[in-house]
Amino acid sequence: MRPASRAIATWRRALAIITAVKLVVCIVHNRDKGKITDELVKAGFKFTIIGSTGGFLREGNTTFLIGVTEEELVTLHKVIAQNCQSREQLVNVMPFEAAPPGAFIPSPVKVPVGGAVVFVLNVDQFHRF
C-alpha cells in the first residue's frame, strides 16, 4: 500500500470513529442520582452532571451528559435501566395554601416518579484536548 493510500485509510478509520460518537442526555430523579453515578463510574463512563427541575411535581432532577460510542450504547442503556426504576408517590392534588378556607381537600393521588428519560443524539464532531 502506498503512503498516501495508507494515510487516507487511516483518516477514514478515524472519521468512522468520530461519526460513531453519541451524546446521551439522561434525566433521572434526584433520589436515583447517587446510585446511577456510582454505577456509571464502575462501568467506566465519563459524564457531566447538571442539576435540573421539571416534571409534573416540579421536583429536583439530575441531567447526565454522557459521551459514548455506538458499541457502548447498549451497555449504557443496561446500566441506566438497572439503576433508575420508576415508582409511585402519594401527592396532594391541591396545595393547602391554594385551597380556600373550608374547601374540600381531596385524597392524595398516586403519581409515578423516578425512572429515566434518555435522549441519544448524533455528534457531528468530538474533540478532547
Secondary structure, DSSP 8 states (H G I E B T S, - for coil): --HHHHHHHHHHHHHHHHHTEEEEEEEEEGGGHHHHHHHHHHTT--EEEEEEEETTTTEEEEEEEEEEEHHHHHHHHHHHHHH--EEEEEE-SS-GGGS-TT------EEEEEE-EEEEEEE-S-----
